[in-house]
Amino acid sequence: MPSPAASLAEHAPCRELERLARWTTLRIGGPAELFFEPRRPEELAAVLDALEQRNLPWRILGGGANTLAPDGGVRGAVLHTGMLRRAFREGNRLRLWPGVTLPALVRGAAAHGLGGVERLVGVPGHVGGGIAMNAGSAEWGLWDQVLEVSLWDPRAAGARIVRRTRAEVQPRYRDGNLRGAVVLEALLELQPESPRTLRARMEEHLRRKNATQPVTLSSAGCAFKNPPGDSAGRLIDAAGLKGARAGGAAVSELHGNFIVNAGGASAADVRALLERMEGTVQEKFGVRLERELVVWPEPLGGTIGAC
Ligand SMILES: Cc1cc2nc3c(=O)[nH]c(=O)nc-3n(C[C@H](O)[C@H](O)[C@H](O)COP(=O)(O)OP(=O)(O)OC[C@H]3O[C@@H](n4cnc5c(N)ncnc54)[C@H](O)[C@@H]3O)c2cc1C
């Protein structure tokens, strides 16, 4: 008897039991039962439709630069945006597929004399993940440049593909507010500027980042969002947690808000360290830290079938 997932690979290339550690910047994560790499936004939407129709669990993964993948892997499908890398220029606007990498966006925009995204220099990940996280700095996020997105939205009535403007989505600090929708395409509005000015600004941002962040170690960026009027890194540092360890996971000595994989870390190690950081900061300062790192839960068992 064919498995219920037998024809899913008709929609997009699919592999079985793909180790997620290969696809996350923390280098952590067990196997995804099914791992799809759609080549066009329509393929991504078609796989999502097929998975929903069959009531199968799925998750979407960009550059894995803000995600803790579980040691036990993912029961169900992971849709990776790595093959969705096309970008189209329309005057001062860029139309981007979700797998365009943030470094390629920053470099490409500067080379074309388009400013607005240079604060993302040194930030790994994909455009879809950047929009989901509203990646950026304390005072700026990628959504500040987004005019509209095309989303696959399981909550939309009728056809699930919808266009949404920034005003409709209402993104917040480090939260694209997508509420389960998937970015298929994004339209960014940038400002013409000289490539030389942009490069100088990028170098300045990069110098600052390289001096303050553990950029040569495996991490997933900031573990926590900054609480209003304060900095999570400052609180973690003041709580005496720099260098604290749980198994192979450690709080960076350079930046208190970065957890690094100091060698052989598991997702369980990272979760234990996150809990210790939350508990200590709450106890010492009465501040409840909110996680920025997206923590996928450990699977409960079972299987959904094959590609
Ligand atoms: C060294 C380092 C420095 C960093 N510096 C910064 C920084 O300065 N500022 C900052 O904001 N972040 C920073 N980060 C974190 C990270 O780079 C950003 O959050 C980035 O936007 C993550 O993108 P991604 O594609 O890797 O997302 P993933 O980790 O792949 O995914 C993150 C979330 O987005 C969802 N998602 C992914 N793709 C889509 C899609 N197409 N549609 C809908 N949802 C999707 C995922 O399901 C997940 O919930 C840093 C990380 C590292 C390792």
The ligand as an SDF file (V2000), in Angstrom:
LIG
                    3D

 53 58  0  0  0  0  0  0  0  0999 V2000
   26.8260   35.5880   13.9410 C   0  0  0  0  0  0  0  0  0  0  0  0
   25.3710   35.9820   13.8990 C   0  0  0  0  0  0  0  0  0  0  0  0
   25.0270   37.3260   13.9420 C   0  0  0  0  0  0  0  0  0  0  0  0
   23.6880   37.7120   13.9250 C   0  0  0  0  0  0  0  0  0  0  0  0
   23.3880   39.0440   13.9710 N   0  0  0  0  0  0  0  0  0  0  0  0
   22.0890   39.4260   13.9370 C   0  0  0  0  0  0  0  0  0  0  0  0
   21.7450   40.8220   13.9660 C   0  0  0  0  0  0  0  0  0  0  0  0
   22.5960   41.7070   14.0120 O   0  0  0  0  0  0  0  0  0  0  0  0
   20.4180   41.1510   13.9290 N   0  0  0  0  0  0  0  0  0  0  0  0
   19.4340   40.1980   13.8610 C   0  0  0  0  0  0  0  0  0  0  0  0
   18.2490   40.5540   13.8220 O   0  0  0  0  0  0  0  0  0  0  0  0
   19.7460   38.8800   13.8190 N   0  0  0  0  0  0  0  0  0  0  0  0
   21.0290   38.4710   13.8570 C   0  0  0  0  0  0  0  0  0  0  0  0
   21.3300   37.1320   13.8220 N   0  0  0  0  0  0  0  0  0  0  0  0
   20.2400   36.1350   13.7580 C   0  0  0  0  0  0  0  0  0  0  0  0
   19.8510   35.7110   12.3220 C   0  0  0  0  0  0  0  0  0  0  0  0
   20.9230   35.9480   11.4410 O   0  0  0  0  0  0  0  0  0  0  0  0
   18.6090   36.4580   11.8320 C   0  0  0  0  0  0  0  0  0  0  0  0
   17.5180   36.2620   12.7090 O   0  0  0  0  0  0  0  0  0  0  0  0
   18.1920   35.9820   10.4320 C   0  0  0  0  0  0  0  0  0  0  0  0
   17.1480   36.7840    9.9720 O   0  0  0  0  0  0  0  0  0  0  0  0
   17.7280   34.5280   10.4500 C   0  0  0  0  0  0  0  0  0  0  0  0
   17.3900   34.1690    9.1330 O   0  0  0  0  0  0  0  0  0  0  0  0
   17.3390   32.6340    8.7310 P   0  0  0  0  0  0  0  0  0  0  0  0
   16.9270   32.5380    7.3180 O   0  0  0  0  0  0  0  0  0  0  0  0
   18.6040   31.9700    9.1110 O   0  0  0  0  0  0  0  0  0  0  0  0
   16.1670   32.1490    9.6840 O   0  0  0  0  0  0  0  0  0  0  0  0
   15.9030   30.6470   10.2960 P   0  0  0  0  0  0  0  0  0  0  0  0
   16.7850   30.4890   11.4720 O   0  0  0  0  0  0  0  0  0  0  0  0
   16.0700   29.6820    9.1710 O   0  0  0  0  0  0  0  0  0  0  0  0
   14.4290   30.7980   10.6960 O   0  0  0  0  0  0  0  0  0  0  0  0
   14.0410   31.6910   11.7130 C   0  0  0  0  0  0  0  0  0  0  0  0
   12.5130   31.6710   11.8200 C   0  0  0  0  0  0  0  0  0  0  0  0
   11.9650   32.1570   10.6090 O   0  0  0  0  0  0  0  0  0  0  0  0
   11.0920   31.1810   10.0330 C   0  0  0  0  0  0  0  0  0  0  0  0
   11.2350   31.2740    8.5650 N   0  0  0  0  0  0  0  0  0  0  0  0
   12.3270   31.0050    7.8150 C   0  0  0  0  0  0  0  0  0  0  0  0
   12.0620   31.2160    6.5080 N   0  0  0  0  0  0  0  0  0  0  0  0
   10.7760   31.6230    6.4350 C   0  0  0  0  0  0  0  0  0  0  0  0
    9.9060   31.9780    5.3560 C   0  0  0  0  0  0  0  0  0  0  0  0
   10.2920   31.9410    4.0710 N   0  0  0  0  0  0  0  0  0  0  0  0
    8.6290   32.3430    5.6580 N   0  0  0  0  0  0  0  0  0  0  0  0
    8.1980   32.3650    6.9480 C   0  0  0  0  0  0  0  0  0  0  0  0
    8.9680   32.0290    8.0020 N   0  0  0  0  0  0  0  0  0  0  0  0
   10.2460   31.6640    7.7460 C   0  0  0  0  0  0  0  0  0  0  0  0
   11.5640   29.8440   10.5950 C   0  0  0  0  0  0  0  0  0  0  0  0
   10.5370   28.8700   10.5690 O   0  0  0  0  0  0  0  0  0  0  0  0
   11.9520   30.2530   12.0010 C   0  0  0  0  0  0  0  0  0  0  0  0
   10.7950   30.3460   12.8100 O   0  0  0  0  0  0  0  0  0  0  0  0
   22.6710   36.7250   13.8430 C   0  0  0  0  0  0  0  0  0  0  0  0
   23.0230   35.3690   13.7750 C   0  0  0  0  0  0  0  0  0  0  0  0
   24.3540   34.9900   13.8090 C   0  0  0  0  0  0  0  0  0  0  0  0
   24.6970   33.5270   13.7270 C   0  0  0  0  0  0  0  0  0  0  0  0
  1  2  1  0
  2  3  1  0
  2 52  2  0
  3  4  2  0
  4  5  1  0
  4 50  1  0
  5  6  2  0
  6  7  1  0
  6 13  1  0
  7  8  2  0
  7  9  1  0
  9 10  1  0
 10 11  2  0
 10 12  1  0
 12 13  2  0
 13 14  1  0
 14 15  1  0
 14 50  1  0
 15 16  1  0
 16 17  1  0
 16 18  1  0
 18 19  1  0
 18 20  1  0
 20 21  1  0
 20 22  1  0
 22 23  1  0
 23 24  1  0
 24 25  2  0
 24 26  1  0
 24 27  1  0
 27 28  1  0
 28 29  2  0
 28 30  1  0
 28 31  1  0
 31 32  1  0
 32 33  1  0
 33 34  1  0
 33 48  1  0
 34 35  1  0
 35 36  1  0
 35 46  1  0
 36 37  1  0
 36 45  1  0
 37 38  2  0
 38 39  1  0
 39 40  1  0
 39 45  2  0
 40 41  1  0
 40 42  2  0
 42 43  1  0
 43 44  2  0
 44 45  1  0
 46 47  1  0
 46 48  1  0
 48 49  1  0
 50 51  2  0
 51 52  1  0
 52 53  1  0
M  END
$$$$
